[in-house]
Amino acid sequence: MSTTRHLRLQERIMQETALILRELKDPRIGMCSVVRAEVSPDGEFARIYVSTLATGEAAETAMKVLKRASGFVRTRLGEALGTRKVPEIRFRLDESMRNSQRIDEILRDIGPGDLRQ
C-alpha cells in the first residue's frame, strides 16, 4: 500500500470510527473521542486510540465495552469505507492527555522561582 493511500485510509478510519462511536447507546462508554488510528502496512489490523473523560475503573469498563463492540464497528466501517477488506479493529486507551495534565501539575507545583537557569 502506498504511503499516501495508507495515510488517507488511517484518516478516513479515524473519522468514520468517531461517527460510528456516536451511534453506540451504551452509557458505560461515556464521553470518548477518537484520537488517532494506526493501520498495519498490509491493512489487516487497525489500532484506534480513544480518549475518555472517565478515569480508573470507569475507563477500563469503557474500553471493555468498546472491545466487545469492535465487531459492530468493523461492520459499519466496512459499509462506510466501501473497501474490499476491512481491518480488524483494536481499541487502545490514549493516555497522552492525562500525561500532559500531570506534567502541567508538576510544573505548576515547581513554580517559576524554583527553575534553574
Phi and psi in degrees as GROMACS dihedral restraints (atoms count N, CA, C in turn):
[ dihedral_restraints ]
;  ai    aj    ak    al  type     phi  dphi    fc
    3     4     5     6     1   -67.2    20    10
    4     5     6     7     1   156.5    20    10
    6     7     8     9     1   -61.9    20    10
    7     8     9    10     1   -44.2    20    10
    9    10    11    12     1   -62.8    20    10
   10    11    12    13     1   -45.3    20    10
   12    13    14    15     1   -63.9    20    10
   13    14    15    16     1   -40.0    20    10
   15    16    17    18     1   -62.4    20    10
   16    17    18    19     1   -46.1    20    10
   18    19    20    21     1   -64.2    20    10
   19    20    21    22     1   -40.2    20    10
   21    22    23    24     1   -63.1    20    10
   22    23    24    25     1   -41.1    20    10
   24    25    26    27     1   -63.6    20    10
   25    26    27    28     1   -43.6    20    10
   27    28    29    30     1   -60.5    20    10
   28    29    30    31     1   -44.5    20    10
   30    31    32    33     1   -64.3    20    10
   31    32    33    34     1   -43.2    20    10
   33    34    35    36     1   -66.3    20    10
   34    35    36    37     1   -41.4    20    10
   36    37    38    39     1   -62.1    20    10
   37    38    39    40     1   -40.9    20    10
   39    40    41    42     1   -62.0    20    10
   40    41    42    43     1   -47.0    20    10
   42    43    44    45     1   -65.5    20    10
   43    44    45    46     1   -47.3    20    10
   45    46    47    48     1   -66.5    20    10
   46    47    48    49     1   -38.0    20    10
   48    49    50    51     1   -64.2    20    10
   49    50    51    52     1   -39.5    20    10
   51    52    53    54     1   -59.9    20    10
   52    53    54    55     1   -41.5    20    10
   54    55    56    57     1   -67.2    20    10
   55    56    57    58     1   -40.5    20    10
   57    58    59    60     1   -66.2    20    10
   58    59    60    61     1   -39.3    20    10
   60    61    62    63     1   -64.1    20    10
   61    62    63    64     1   -27.4    20    10
   63    64    65    66     1   -65.7    20    10
   64    65    66    67     1   -26.1    20    10
   66    67    68    69     1   -77.2    20    10
   67    68    69    70     1   -21.6    20    10
   69    70    71    72     1   -67.2    20    10
   70    71    72    73     1   131.4    20    10
   72    73    74    75     1   -97.6    20    10
   73    74    75    76     1    -1.4    20    10
   75    76    77    78     1   -71.7    20    10
   76    77    78    79     1   119.0    20    10
   78    79    80    81     1   -68.8    20    10
   79    80    81    82     1   -15.7    20    10
   81    82    83    84     1   -69.6    20    10
   82    83    84    85     1   -20.5    20    10
   84    85    86    87     1   -70.3    20    10
   85    86    87    88     1   -38.2    20    10
   87    88    89    90     1    67.6    20    10
   88    89    90    91     1  -150.0    20    10
   90    91    92    93     1   -91.4    20    10
   91    92    93    94     1   108.2    20    10
   93    94    95    96     1  -131.9    20    10
   94    95    96    97     1   149.3    20    10
   96    97    98    99     1  -126.2    20    10
   97    98    99   100     1   144.1    20    10
   99   100   101   102     1   -83.5    20    10
  100   101   102   103     1   121.8    20    10
  102   103   104   105     1   -92.2    20    10
  103   104   105   106     1   -46.4    20    10
  105   106   107   108     1  -161.2    20    10
  106   107   108   109     1   164.9    20    10
  108   109   110   111     1  -132.2    20    10
  109   110   111   112     1   137.5    20    10
  111   112   113   114     1  -122.1    20    10
  112   113   114   115     1   122.4    20    10
  114   115   116   117     1  -106.8    20    10
  115   116   117   118     1   135.8    20    10
  117   118   119   120     1   -63.5    20    10
  118   119   120   121     1   155.6    20    10
  120   121   122   123     1   -56.9    20    10
  121   122   123   124     1   -31.8    20    10
  123   124   125   126     1   -87.2    20    10
  124   125   126   127     1    -3.9    20    10
  126   127   128   129     1    77.2    20    10
  127   128   129   130     1    11.6    20    10
  129   130   131   132     1   -81.7    20    10
  130   131   132   133     1   -30.7    20    10
  132   133   134   135     1  -129.9    20    10
  133   134   135   136     1   148.2    20    10
  135   136   137   138     1  -135.3    20    10
  136   137   138   139     1   125.8    20    10
  138   139   140   141     1   -96.4    20    10
  139   140   141   142     1   124.7    20    10
  141   142   143   144     1  -114.1    20    10
  142   143   144   145     1   117.5    20    10
  144   145   146   147     1   -92.0    20    10
  145   146   147   148     1   125.7    20    10
  147   148   149   150     1  -119.9    20    10
  148   149   150   151     1   147.9    20    10
  150   151   152   153     1  -114.7    20    10
  151   152   153   154     1   138.8    20    10
  153   154   155   156     1  -131.7    20    10
  154   155   156   157     1   151.5    20    10
  156   157   158   159     1   -76.2    20    10
  157   158   159   160     1   -19.3    20    10
  159   160   161   162     1   -69.8    20    10
  160   161   162   163     1   154.1    20    10
  162   163   164   165     1  -129.8    20    10
  163   164   165   166     1   162.0    20    10
  165   166   167   168     1    60.3    20    10
  166   167   168   169     1  -127.2    20    10
  168   169   170   171     1   -66.0    20    10
  169   170   171   172     1   -33.7    20    10
  171   172   173   174     1   -66.1    20    10
  172   173   174   175     1   -37.4    20    10
  174   175   176   177     1   -68.0    20    10
  175   176   177   178     1   -39.7    20    10
  177   178   179   180     1   -63.7    20    10
  178   179   180   181     1   -41.1    20    10
  180   181   182   183     1   -63.4    20    10
  181   182   183   184     1   -42.8    20    10
  183   184   185   186     1   -60.5    20    10
  184   185   186   187     1   -40.4    20    10
  186   187   188   189     1   -68.3    20    10
  187   188   189   190     1   -36.8    20    10
  189   190   191   192     1   -64.7    20    10
  190   191   192   193     1   -40.4    20    10
  192   193   194   195     1   -64.2    20    10
  193   194   195   196     1   -42.6    20    10
  195   196   197   198     1   -64.0    20    10
  196   197   198   199     1   -38.4    20    10
  198   199   200   201     1   -62.1    20    10
  199   200   201   202     1   -42.3    20    10
  201   202   203   204     1   -67.8    20    10
  202   203   204   205     1   -28.2    20    10
  204   205   206   207     1   -88.0    20    10
  205   206   207   208     1     0.7    20    10
  207   208   209   210     1   -62.0    20    10
  208   209   210   211     1   -32.2    20    10
  210   211   212   213     1   -64.7    20    10
  211   212   213   214     1   -44.2    20    10
  213   214   215   216     1   -61.7    20    10
  214   215   216   217     1   -45.6    20    10
  216   217   218   219     1   -61.8    20    10
  217   218   219   220     1   -41.8    20    10
  219   220   221   222     1   -64.4    20    10
  220   221   222   223     1   -41.8    20    10
  222   223   224   225     1   -62.5    20    10
  223   224   225   226     1   -47.8    20    10
  225   226   227   228     1   -65.5    20    10
  226   227   228   229     1   -35.2    20    10
  228   229   230   231     1   -65.0    20    10
  229   230   231   232     1   -40.7    20    10
  231   232   233   234     1   -61.0    20    10
  232   233   234   235     1   -40.6    20    10
  234   235   236   237     1   -64.5    20    10
  235   236   237   238     1   -40.6    20    10
  237   238   239   240     1   -73.7    20    10
  238   239   240   241     1   -39.5    20    10
  240   241   242   243     1   -78.0    20    10
  241   242   243   244     1   -37.1    20    10
  243   244   245   246     1    68.5    20    10
  244   245   246   247     1    26.3    20    10
  246   247   248   249     1   -95.0    20    10
  247   248   249   250     1   164.0    20    10
  249   250   251   252     1   -66.5    20    10
  250   251   252   253     1   -43.1    20    10
  252   253   254   255     1  -124.9    20    10
  253   254   255   256     1   144.9    20    10
  255   256   257   258     1  -114.9    20    10
  256   257   258   259     1   130.8    20    10
  258   259   260   261     1   -66.0    20    10
  259   260   261   262     1   151.7    20    10
  261   262   263   264     1   -70.9    20    10
  262   263   264   265     1   131.6    20    10
  264   265   266   267     1   -92.1    20    10
  265   266   267   268     1   133.1    20    10
  267   268   269   270     1  -131.7    20    10
  268   269   270   271     1   118.1    20    10
  270   271   272   273     1   -87.8    20    10
  271   272   273   274     1   140.5    20    10
  273   274   275   276     1  -132.0    20    10
  274   275   276   277     1   144.0    20    10
  276   277   278   279     1   -81.5    20    10
  277   278   279   280     1   126.8    20    10
  279   280   281   282     1   -89.1    20    10
  280   281   282   283     1   120.1    20    10
  282   283   284   285     1   -98.0    20    10
  283   284   285   286     1     2.4    20    10
  285   286   287   288     1   -62.3    20    10
  286   287   288   289     1   -38.0    20    10
  288   289   290   291     1   -65.8    20    10
  289   290   291   292     1   -44.3    20    10
  291   292   293   294     1   -64.3    20    10
  292   293   294   295     1   -39.3    20    10
  294   295   296   297     1   -63.9    20    10
  295   296   297   298     1   -42.9    20    10
  297   298   299   300     1   -68.3    20    10
  298   299   300   301     1   -35.6    20    10
  300   301   302   303     1   -64.5    20    10
  301   302   303   304     1   -40.1    20    10
  303   304   305   306     1   -64.4    20    10
  304   305   306   307     1   -41.3    20    10
  306   307   308   309     1   -63.8    20    10
  307   308   309   310     1   -42.4    20    10
  309   310   311   312     1   -59.6    20    10
  310   311   312   313     1   -43.5    20    10
  312   313   314   315     1   -60.9    20    10
  313   314   315   316     1   -43.8    20    10
  315   316   317   318     1   -63.7    20    10
  316   317   318   319     1   -43.4    20    10
  318   319   320   321     1   -65.6    20    10
  319   320   321   322     1   -37.0    20    10
  321   322   323   324     1   -66.2    20    10
  322   323   324   325     1   -38.7    20    10
  324   325   326   327     1   -65.7    20    10
  325   326   327   328     1   -36.4    20    10
  327   328   329   330     1   -66.5    20    10
  328   329   330   331     1   -46.3    20    10
  330   331   332   333     1    80.5    20    10
  331   332   333   334     1   158.7    20    10
  333   334   335   336     1   -68.8    20    10
  334   335   336   337     1   -27.0    20    10
  336   337   338   339     1   -74.9    20    10
  337   338   339   340     1   -19.4    20    10
  339   340   341   342     1   -88.8    20    10
  340   341   342   343     1    -9.8    20    10
  342   343   344   345     1   -79.8    20    10
  343   344   345   346     1   133.7    20    10
  345   346   347   348     1   -89.8    20    10
  346   347   348   349     1   146.9    20    10
